[in-house]
Each structure stands twice: as C-alpha cells, then as structure tokens.
C-alpha cells in the first residue's frame, strides 16, 4: 500500500507541475498578447489610421489596416484634398480617418476627407516653415485684399503683400478704387509664400511680395553697383518711379525722385512717363531691393557752375515755387537756386506772395555757390538793379497797363520856363 500511495502522490505532483507549467505558458502568451495589443492599437472613431490599398476604384477603396481589420472608403468620403488620393493603386500606403468601427459588412468605415484635410494643412505648415514658394489661384477680391486657394484650402492675400507691380497706387487710399483695381486679378495664378498658417482656426495668409523678393534676390546677384540697365517704367509715384529691366528674368528697381534729374522737380511726371523706356545706373543693392539713378548717366551741370555764375553776379530768374523758407528760382533749365525769406526784402514779409508768385521773373544777386552740395543762394534785396516783375513772356507788368498822357498847362508854368519871343 505504501508503494501504491507513493505512486499516487508522485502522479499528483506530476499533474500539479504540468498544470502550473500550462498556466505559466498561457500567462506568457497572454502577456505577449497584451504587449502586442499595446503596439497595435484597436482603432477608435476619429482616429487617423494607416494601411495598404488592396483594391481601388472610382467608387470604393479597400484598405488593409495592418492585419487588424479591413477598412473601406466609399461615397462622399472618397473626397480628397491631398492630390495623392486621386491616384491610388494596389499596394499604396494611405492614411484615413475612422468614421465607423463596423459597417454592414463587418468592415471599418473610413474617410479620406478628414485625413486629406489634415495632411494638406500639415504640408502647408511645412511649406511655411521652409519658405517654399507655391501657386495660389485668386478666387475673389475685397477691400482688404484677395481671396485665394492653394490646393483645396482657402487663404487670404492682403493688399499690403502684393508686389509693387500689382499694388494699387490709389490717391488718398480710396478703398472702393483699391477694390476696383485688384478685381482684375481674379482667376489669375500668383506665386506666393505662406506667412501664417493655423489649422485650428483654418487661417492661411500668403504674400506675393515675399515670393517676388526671394526670386528677385537670386536674380539681382547677377548685377553689381555701377551697371547700366535699360527697361520700361512700370509705375510712377510721388516719391519716384519703378523700372522693370532684364532680358529673360525680369527685375524691378526704384528710381527715387532725387535721382531722376540734377535740377529740383516737384513730381516725377515732370521728366518721365509711364511705359517709357529709359536707361539708369544701379547705385545700390540691398538684398532683393535695387536702387537706380537716371541722373548718374548725365553730366553734372554743377561741376562747371563756376564757369556760368559767380558770387556777386546779378542774374535774372523765374520763380518756380514758394516755400515757407523762401523762393525756388530757376536760373536756367539745369541750375536752380534758393532765395531765403531773409533775403527777400528789407521790410518784414508776411506772405511770400506779397513778393512774387510762381512764374514771376525777377533780378537776384548771387550770394553763395556750393557745387558739391548743389546749392546756390540768391538775394532779392541785395540786387543792384531795380527788380521789375515780369510775366513768363518777359513783358514787365507795367507795360500791360494803359497809360494816359499828361497835359501841361503852360499858363501855370514858371516864368523862366515860358517860351521866349523875339520882337520883330
């Protein structure tokens, strides 16, 4: 009996050991399964999942979700905002958004719309960070700028971010006229850079000016200060003109009003007109900005001003403009001078139009000449001859008045001035 009991105990021990081993194996498998579950997450609604295309047609795309399940994209959910979704084929990797965990066929219902929308915004963020130039189509215009579209995403191009070529130079900043001007760009394609992107707010701001400056910067590197360029005047402003030049790749430079002519001018329209072809010299390059000069290509008349005028000389000049500090006077088409208000009269002058008006011709004395500064000082009160105001035709104003002959009464004449008669 002892022997039989020992056998039974031994068998019981073996069974216990076997059970424990089996439990240990099952425990390890369960643990591994849990570990696998951590790696492969069971998708939830609104999750973005990745998979491989196992079939694709115009009406339906079926996706293997890593062996966990089969997903399907169909109907309106095939709408895509990322262009790659329109060219899917067997074996392509895709991302989609979970719409329903199980449809009538036991498959996961997916959508390309949301995933494509998110991917597009992510791509725009990358392009913004990298400063990539992209194409934007103009959809509409309002008083603040242009409504544009990049891919399927709507954005905004402010008026301030237009290039100088497209910027509306409207006197007084009339918003209605600005709107009228920029409406011409609807349906056009602009090169732009993304300057602000916010997927949560669905805000996309772009700049044509920054894209233009980047392209201009690379082209401008082929030019240097002192080069002479020829081009067409594209715009005229109060402060200067814009010149477009270049054979194959177009650049735009600014000619400031002070660089248009050696003499003083009030507005660029006095010396140039829009569309006119001219030559200019590059005088400065700052990154993408190019500054030009017309007058640099012409001889400086002030170099030889001493051969034409000397201090102390009395000259005749035409009043060009009245300023609070004096009169601008044209001595000849190239040399202009200034008669300071303190040099106009020995008596206090209340208003300059008491002395002269634009177009009046007067005699002045030259009191200073500074060729390097292009300055010539004049004095009206020190003029050695009597200044007789004239019109632009050169006829003294007094000559225009009708004069009445003076009648002399001989009876009232002095005795010694009476005619002497001789006795016959």
HUQUI-V94102 format. One record per residue. RES is the residue in one letter. SS is DSSP state (hx for helix, st for strand, lp for the rest). PHI is phi in whole degrees, 0 to 359 (* if undefined). D_LAST is the distance of its C-alpha to the last C-alpha in Angstrom with 1 decimal. Layout:
RES | SS | PHI | D_LAST
RES | SS | PHI | D_LAST
//
This chain:
X | lp | * | 209.9
X | hx | 298 | 208.0
X | hx | 294 | 207.1
X | hx | 297 | 205.9
X | hx | 297 | 203.8
X | hx | 296 | 202.2
X | hx | 297 | 201.3
X | hx | 297 | 199.8
X | hx | 295 | 197.8
X | hx | 296 | 196.7
X | hx | 296 | 195.6
X | hx | 298 | 193.8
X | hx | 296 | 191.9
X | hx | 296 | 190.9
X | hx | 298 | 189.7
X | hx | 296 | 187.6
X | hx | 295 | 186.2
X | hx | 296 | 185.4
X | hx | 297 | 183.7
X | hx | 298 | 181.6
X | hx | 296 | 180.5
X | hx | 298 | 179.6
X | hx | 298 | 177.7
X | hx | 297 | 175.9
X | hx | 298 | 174.9
X | hx | 298 | 173.7
X | hx | 296 | 171.7
X | hx | 295 | 170.1
X | hx | 296 | 169.2
X | hx | 295 | 167.7
X | hx | 297 | 165.7
X | hx | 296 | 164.4
X | hx | 296 | 163.6
X | hx | 295 | 161.6
X | hx | 297 | 159.9
X | hx | 296 | 159.0
X | hx | 296 | 157.8
X | hx | 291 | 155.3
X | hx | 283 | 154.0
X | lp | 259 | 153.8
X | lp | 281 | 152.4
X | lp | 287 | 153.3
X | lp | 294 | 150.0
X | lp | 236 | 148.7
X | lp | 301 | 146.2
X | lp | 80 | 142.6
X | lp | 290 | 143.8
X | st | 263 | 142.1
X | st | 241 | 144.9
X | st | 249 | 145.0
X | st | 197 | 147.1
X | st | 243 | 147.7
X | st | 291 | 147.0
X | st | 250 | 150.2
X | st | 196 | 148.7
X | st | 213 | 145.2
X | lp | 216 | 143.9
X | lp | 292 | 141.0
X | lp | 253 | 142.9
X | st | 202 | 145.0
X | st | 232 | 145.2
X | st | 252 | 148.5
X | st | 230 | 148.6
X | st | 274 | 151.4
X | lp | 268 | 150.9
X | lp | 65 | 152.8
X | lp | 84 | 156.2
X | lp | 284 | 155.9
X | lp | 198 | 154.9
X | st | 254 | 153.2
X | st | 252 | 149.7
X | st | 224 | 147.9
X | st | 242 | 144.2
X | st | 208 | 143.6
X | hx | 60 | 141.4
X | hx | 296 | 138.1
X | hx | 285 | 139.2
X | hx | 282 | 138.5
X | lp | 303 | 134.8
X | lp | 233 | 133.4
X | lp | 251 | 130.2
X | lp | 263 | 131.1
X | hx | 299 | 130.8
X | hx | 295 | 134.1
X | hx | 288 | 136.1
X | hx | 272 | 135.1
X | hx | 231 | 136.8
X | lp | 287 | 140.2
X | lp | 216 | 143.3
X | lp | 304 | 146.9
X | lp | 95 | 147.3
X | lp | 292 | 143.8
X | st | 269 | 143.6
X | st | 223 | 141.8
X | st | 240 | 141.1
X | st | 213 | 141.4
X | st | 254 | 141.6
X | st | 285 | 144.9
X | st | 259 | 144.5
X | st | 214 | 148.2
X | lp | 288 | 151.3
X | lp | 206 | 153.5
X | lp | 265 | 152.7
X | lp | 294 | 155.1
X | lp | 258 | 156.2
X | lp | 78 | 156.8
X | lp | 256 | 153.7
X | st | 280 | 150.8
X | st | 278 | 147.8
X | st | 241 | 144.6
X | st | 221 | 140.9
X | hx | 273 | 138.3
X | hx | 302 | 135.4
X | hx | 291 | 135.7
X | hx | 294 | 136.7
X | hx | 295 | 133.9
X | hx | 299 | 131.4
X | hx | 296 | 132.5
X | hx | 296 | 132.5
X | hx | 297 | 129.0
X | hx | 296 | 127.7
X | hx | 297 | 129.6
X | hx | 295 | 127.9
X | hx | 295 | 124.5
X | hx | 298 | 125.2
X | hx | 297 | 126.2
X | hx | 296 | 123.0
X | hx | 296 | 120.9
X | hx | 296 | 122.6
X | hx | 271 | 122.2
X | lp | 71 | 118.6
X | lp | 287 | 119.5
X | st | 275 | 116.9
X | st | 234 | 118.1
X | st | 269 | 116.9
X | st | 230 | 115.8
X | st | 265 | 115.1
X | st | 279 | 112.4
X | st | 264 | 113.9
X | st | 198 | 111.2
X | st | 223 | 108.1
X | st | 225 | 107.2
X | lp | 294 | 104.2
X | lp | 265 | 105.9
X | st | 162 | 106.9
X | st | 245 | 109.3
X | st | 272 | 112.9
X | st | 235 | 114.8
X | st | 222 | 118.4
X | st | 244 | 120.3
X | lp | 66 | 123.6
X | lp | 251 | 124.7
X | st | 259 | 123.2
X | st | 278 | 120.0
X | st | 217 | 117.3
X | st | 224 | 113.7
X | st | 244 | 110.6
X | st | 296 | 107.9
X | hx | 305 | 104.3
X | hx | 295 | 103.7
X | hx | 257 | 106.3
X | lp | 278 | 104.6
X | lp | 288 | 103.0
X | lp | 298 | 99.3
X | lp | 293 | 99.4
X | lp | 261 | 101.0
X | lp | 295 | 99.5
X | lp | 282 | 97.3
X | lp | 272 | 93.9
X | lp | 255 | 92.9
X | hx | 303 | 89.7
X | hx | 78 | 90.8
X | hx | 65 | 94.5
X | lp | 299 | 94.9
X | hx | 294 | 98.6
X | hx | 293 | 98.4
X | hx | 288 | 96.2
X | hx | 298 | 98.6
X | hx | 299 | 101.5
X | hx | 300 | 99.7
X | hx | 291 | 99.0
X | hx | 279 | 102.5
X | hx | 296 | 104.3
X | hx | 292 | 103.5
X | hx | 269 | 106.1
X | lp | 302 | 109.1
X | lp | 79 | 111.9
X | lp | 278 | 110.5
X | st | 252 | 112.6
X | st | 247 | 111.2
X | st | 279 | 112.6
X | st | 222 | 113.2
X | st | 245 | 114.9
X | st | 279 | 117.0
X | st | 250 | 115.7
X | st | 203 | 118.0
X | st | 219 | 121.3
X | st | 218 | 123.7
X | lp | 301 | 126.7
X | lp | 298 | 127.8
X | lp | 271 | 124.4
X | lp | 52 | 124.0
X | st | 251 | 120.5
X | st | 224 | 119.0
X | st | 245 | 115.4
X | st | 234 | 113.9
X | st | 225 | 110.8
X | hx | 284 | 109.0
X | hx | 298 | 106.6
X | hx | 292 | 109.5
X | hx | 294 | 111.1
X | hx | 296 | 107.7
X | hx | 296 | 107.1
X | hx | 293 | 110.6
X | hx | 292 | 110.1
X | hx | 294 | 106.5
X | hx | 298 | 107.9
X | hx | 291 | 110.3
X | hx | 287 | 107.7
X | hx | 297 | 105.1
X | lp | 296 | 107.4
X | lp | 277 | 106.5
X | lp | 248 | 102.9
X | lp | 219 | 101.4
X | lp | 298 | 98.2
X | lp | 103 | 95.6
X | lp | 292 | 96.8
X | st | 261 | 94.2
X | st | 237 | 95.1
X | st | 232 | 93.7
X | st | 196 | 94.2
X | st | 247 | 92.9
X | st | 286 | 91.2
X | st | 262 | 93.6
X | st | 202 | 92.0
X | st | 237 | 88.7
X | st | 235 | 88.7
X | lp | 296 | 86.2
X | lp | 264 | 87.7
X | st | 159 | 88.0
X | st | 229 | 89.6
X | st | 254 | 93.1
X | st | 243 | 93.7
X | st | 264 | 96.9
X | st | 216 | 98.0
X | lp | 114 | 101.1
X | lp | 279 | 102.6
X | lp | 263 | 106.1
X | lp | 253 | 106.3
X | lp | 278 | 103.2
X | st | 237 | 101.7
X | st | 226 | 98.9
X | st | 235 | 96.5
X | st | 253 | 93.7
X | st | 253 | 90.2
X | st | 294 | 88.6
X | hx | 304 | 85.0
X | hx | 287 | 84.1
X | hx | 254 | 85.6
X | lp | 276 | 83.7
X | lp | 207 | 80.4
X | lp | 288 | 78.9
X | lp | 277 | 76.0
X | lp | 285 | 76.5
X | lp | 230 | 77.3
X | lp | 272 | 78.1
X | lp | 209 | 80.7
X | hx | 304 | 82.6
X | hx | 298 | 81.4
X | hx | 290 | 78.0
X | lp | 236 | 79.7
X | lp | 222 | 82.9
X | lp | 225 | 84.5
X | lp | 297 | 88.1
X | lp | 89 | 90.1
X | lp | 290 | 87.8
X | st | 265 | 89.6
X | st | 221 | 88.4
X | st | 251 | 89.7
X | st | 210 | 90.4
X | st | 251 | 92.0
X | st | 285 | 95.0
X | st | 250 | 94.1
X | st | 195 | 97.1
X | st | 228 | 100.6
X | st | 239 | 102.4
X | lp | 65 | 105.7
X | lp | 267 | 104.8
X | st | 266 | 101.1
X | st | 241 | 98.7
X | st | 247 | 95.1
X | st | 238 | 92.5
X | st | 218 | 88.9
X | lp | 276 | 86.3
X | hx | 291 | 83.8
X | hx | 296 | 86.3
X | hx | 273 | 86.0
X | lp | 244 | 82.2
X | lp | 296 | 80.4
X | lp | 282 | 79.4
X | hx | 295 | 75.6
X | hx | 284 | 75.8
X | hx | 297 | 77.5
X | hx | 249 | 74.2
X | hx | 298 | 71.9
X | hx | 294 | 70.7
X | hx | 279 | 69.3
X | lp | 251 | 66.9
X | lp | 223 | 66.2
X | lp | 226 | 66.1
X | lp | 298 | 66.1
X | lp | 96 | 62.6
X | lp | 286 | 61.0
X | st | 264 | 58.7
X | st | 232 | 59.8
X | st | 257 | 59.1
X | st | 221 | 62.0
X | st | 256 | 63.1
X | st | 290 | 65.1
X | st | 266 | 68.5
X | st | 203 | 70.4
X | st | 258 | 70.2
X | st | 235 | 73.2
X | lp | 305 | 74.0
X | lp | 259 | 73.5
X | st | 155 | 70.3
X | st | 248 | 68.5
X | st | 271 | 69.9
X | st | 236 | 67.1
X | st | 265 | 67.2
X | lp | 274 | 65.4
X | lp | 206 | 66.8
X | lp | 303 | 69.8
X | lp | 256 | 72.3
X | lp | 248 | 71.0
X | st | 241 | 70.6
X | st | 231 | 69.8
X | st | 234 | 70.1
X | st | 258 | 67.5
X | st | 295 | 69.7
X | hx | 303 | 68.7
X | hx | 288 | 68.2
X | hx | 252 | 65.5
X | lp | 266 | 63.4
X | lp | 202 | 61.4
X | lp | 289 | 61.0
X | lp | 265 | 61.7
X | lp | 302 | 65.1
X | lp | 254 | 65.4
X | lp | 284 | 67.4
X | lp | 226 | 67.6
X | hx | 294 | 66.6
X | hx | 290 | 64.8
X | hx | 289 | 62.2
X | lp | 267 | 61.3
X | lp | 195 | 61.8
X | lp | 232 | 64.0
X | lp | 307 | 65.8
X | lp | 102 | 63.5
X | lp | 292 | 60.5
X | st | 249 | 59.0
X | st | 225 | 58.0
X | st | 268 | 57.4
X | st | 229 | 60.4
X | st | 256 | 61.2
X | st | 282 | 64.7
X | st | 250 | 66.7
X | st | 198 | 70.1
X | st | 223 | 71.9
X | st | 233 | 75.7
X | lp | 300 | 76.8
X | lp | 295 | 80.5
X | lp | 270 | 80.0
X | lp | 57 | 77.4
X | st | 234 | 75.0
X | st | 220 | 71.3
X | st | 265 | 69.6
X | st | 235 | 66.0
X | st | 226 | 63.7
X | lp | 274 | 60.8
X | lp | 287 | 59.7
X | lp | 268 | 59.6
X | lp | 299 | 57.4
X | lp | 280 | 54.5
X | lp | 246 | 52.1
X | lp | 290 | 51.2
X | lp | 280 | 53.7
X | lp | 251 | 52.2
X | lp | 304 | 54.9
X | st | 232 | 55.1
X | lp | 276 | 57.3
X | lp | 295 | 59.8
X | lp | 283 | 57.3
X | lp | 91 | 55.1
X | lp | 269 | 52.2
X | st | 306 | 51.0
X | hx | 298 | 51.8
X | hx | 294 | 48.2
X | hx | 290 | 47.1
X | hx | 277 | 49.3
X | lp | 269 | 47.4
X | lp | 282 | 44.5
X | lp | 259 | 41.3
X | lp | 262 | 38.7
X | lp | 301 | 35.0
X | lp | 273 | 33.4
X | lp | 269 | 30.5
X | lp | 258 | 27.8
X | lp | 269 | 26.4
X | hx | 292 | 22.9
X | hx | 291 | 23.2
X | hx | 262 | 26.0
X | lp | 288 | 24.5
X | lp | 300 | 24.5
X | hx | 302 | 21.4
X | hx | 287 | 21.2
X | hx | 257 | 21.4
X | lp | 286 | 18.4
X | lp | 299 | 15.6
X | lp | 268 | 12.8
X | lp | 251 | 9.2
X | lp | 256 | 6.3
X | lp | 284 | 3.7
X | lp | 264 | 0.0
//
